[in-house]
Amino acid sequence: MNRKKMTLARHVLEQQKYSPKATGELSSLLIQLGLAAKTIVREVSRAGLVNILGLTGETNVQGEAVKKLDRFANEVFVEAFGYGGLLCTLISEEMEKPLHLPENCPQGHYTLLVDPIDGSSNIDVNGIFGSIFSFQKRPEGEAHGTPEALLRKGSEQIAAGYIMYGPSTMLVYTVGSGVHGFTLDPGVGEFFLSHENIRIPTRSRAYSVNQGNYRRWAPEVQRLVDDFSGRGDEGERGYALRYAGSLLADIHRILLEGGIYLYPGSLDQPEGKLRLLYEAAPLALVVEQAGGRASTGTESILALQPKNLHQRVPLFIGSPEEVARAESFIRSRRRKGINDSGGERLP
């Protein structure tokens, strides 16, 4: 088969052949996801003309100002998955509570977790942003909407990925058998396979972090970043700093070229900023399926048991050797329990 002519729909159906228990339901959901992406792309391409730039004046459950495109994208996902009878529950960054679709339940076995627009601060300056998604399957015997049905470990995701809106629109996904990327051909209106079986480099001398937060980090995180930048105790040549200010832009580059992305907790917010269920866990599954690693700095992201829908976590993600180096550095510094002045480590 000519891989250059492989559409998203055909690829999803081909992947289904390798799962003897597949029913075709997940395939249908992934195809619906592609439709949602194309709808968002259409509006983004003429954002300034259709009045979806700027703020709505509202605040979401995260306490963040809602942009017009945030709300629009959320509505697109709700509409795209509101029919078909497969999706029972939708959890979104833009909604305080899960959206249950009673007309799809109890026959609908799936939950979609989505950050409709990640990187919305880049929208008004024509920067790169995207959508992050994850699918879970309701466990047998569990009623829909219960904590047991919704608060699942990242290792229990059955599919995850992201859509990146930039110079070209890309959809990257995994169903647990490798990572594949598709690029939208706007002339045809289809996603075509462009990056088959993506593998992240084992290591790369590049790191991505917002160093403007340096003074808010714990001492061991400061020393880790000093080490990466070449200002640390090891005396090695520093890594290259590559920070786009867009989570997906940075993760996508690292997925293809290697390196490490860091969004650590801070002294005033030790749990970090990124949400576990619809940001960290989906990206962790993608990166680990590509041969990388994802960690809080001390434990695996995919092994975490969520405590609530909007739980936040620190994130260290990327090439396996770089993430292992970060974990080793943080653990050793914490075992010492001291800061640079010889006093106790800050909380």
Secondary structure, 3 states (H helix, E strand, C coil): CCHHHCEHHHHHHHHHCCCCCCCCHHHHHHHHHHHHHHHHHHHHCCCCCCCCCCEEEEECCCCCEEEHHHHHHHHHHHHHHCCCCCEEEEEECCCCCCEECHHHCCCCCEEEEEEEEECHHHHHHCCCEEEEEEEEECCCCCCCCCHHHHCCCHHHCCEEEEEEECCCEEEEEECCCCEEEEEEECCCCEEEEEECCCCCCCCCCEEECCHHHHHHCCHHHHHHHHHHHCCCCCCCCCCEECCCCCHHHHHHHHHHHCCEEEECCCCCCCCCCEEHHHHHHHHHHHHHHCCCEEECCCCEHHHCCCCCCCCEECEEEECHHHHHHHHHHHHHHHHHCECCCCCECCC
